[in-house]
């Protein structure tokens, strides 16, 4: 099992574990309430069935994601637009993009989180590399969209 965590100043914000199991692989997702609130607020409370997007995610209960408005996303680093797809979105033979759409899962902040099943074979090396890529992508997403930022703008007149 490979585990990765994204930490805020004093709080764990995203906790995930990727495991190889007899039937394939599982990803367990638990996010801080602030992460789910971000998606809930951005979606104005609207949710969508994961199956609308893809069928690679399995679960014992129906999975839903927060609808997410179009926005500028750092597509070269990660995607949040591919619920139901594989964890690595293979763009071509040399490039794969981490799919962190699991952050949009409805209920991911509830006690116990959510587990997604993947019917796929993953070597130990693949699990480790995927976990590392997902961890880096989640951290970048947090910095891109959720971490507080304040920019001071100042315009000055030069003396003539």
Residue pairs with C-beta under 8 A, 6 or more apart in sequence:
1 17
1 18
1 19
2 17
2 18
2 19
2 127
2 128
2 130
2 131
2 132
3 15
3 16
3 17
3 18
3 131
4 14
4 15
4 16
4 17
4 18
4 131
4 132
4 134
4 135
4 138
5 12
5 14
5 15
5 16
5 135
6 12
6 13
6 14
6 135
6 138
6 139
6 142
7 13
8 32
8 34
8 142
8 147
11 32
12 32
13 31
13 32
13 34
13 35
13 142
13 146
14 29
14 30
14 31
14 32
14 35
14 103
14 138
14 142
15 29
15 30
15 31
15 113
16 27
16 28
16 29
16 30
16 102
16 131
16 134
16 135
16 138
17 27
17 28
18 25
18 26
18 27
18 87
18 127
18 130
18 131
18 134
19 25
19 26
19 27
19 28
19 127
20 122
20 124
20 127
23 117
23 119
24 117
24 118
24 119
24 120
24 121
24 122
25 117
25 118
25 120
25 122
25 127
26 115
26 116
26 117
26 118
27 87
27 102
27 115
27 116
27 118
28 113
28 114
28 115
28 116
29 102
29 103
29 105
29 108
29 113
29 114
29 115
29 116
30 108
30 109
30 112
30 113
30 114
31 103
31 108
31 109
31 113
32 109
33 109
34 146
35 103
35 108
35 109
35 142
35 146
36 66
36 106
36 107
36 108
36 109
37 109
38 145
38 146
39 65
39 66
39 68
39 103
39 104
40 66
42 66
42 68
42 69
43 66
43 67
43 68
43 69
44 67
46 66
46 67
47 64
47 65
47 66
47 67
47 106
48 64
48 65
48 66
48 67
48 83
49 62
49 63
49 64
50 57
50 62
50 63
50 64
50 65
50 83
50 84
51 84
52 83
52 84
53 65
53 82
53 83
53 84
53 85
53 101
54 82
54 83
54 84
54 85
55 84
56 84
56 85
56 86
56 118
56 119
56 120
57 63
57 83
57 84
57 102
57 116
57 117
57 118
58 116
58 117
58 118
58 119
59 114
59 115
59 116
59 117
63 83
63 84
63 105
63 106
63 114
63 116
64 105
64 106
64 107
65 83
65 101
65 104
65 105
65 106
66 104
66 106
68 80
68 81
68 104
73 79
73 80
73 81
73 144
74 140
74 144
75 97
76 97
77 97
77 98
77 136
77 137
77 140
78 97
78 98
78 99
78 100
78 137
78 138
78 140
78 141
79 89
79 97
79 98
79 99
79 100
79 101
80 100
80 101
80 103
80 104
80 141
81 101
82 89
82 99
82 101
83 101
83 102
83 104
83 105
84 101
85 99
85 101
86 99
86 118
86 120
87 98
87 99
87 118
87 130
87 134
88 96
88 97
88 98
88 99
88 130
88 133
89 96
89 97
89 98
89 99
90 96
91 97
96 133
98 130
98 133
98 134
98 136
98 137
100 134
100 137
100 138
100 141
102 108
102 114
102 116
103 138
103 141
105 114
105 116
107 114
108 114
122 130
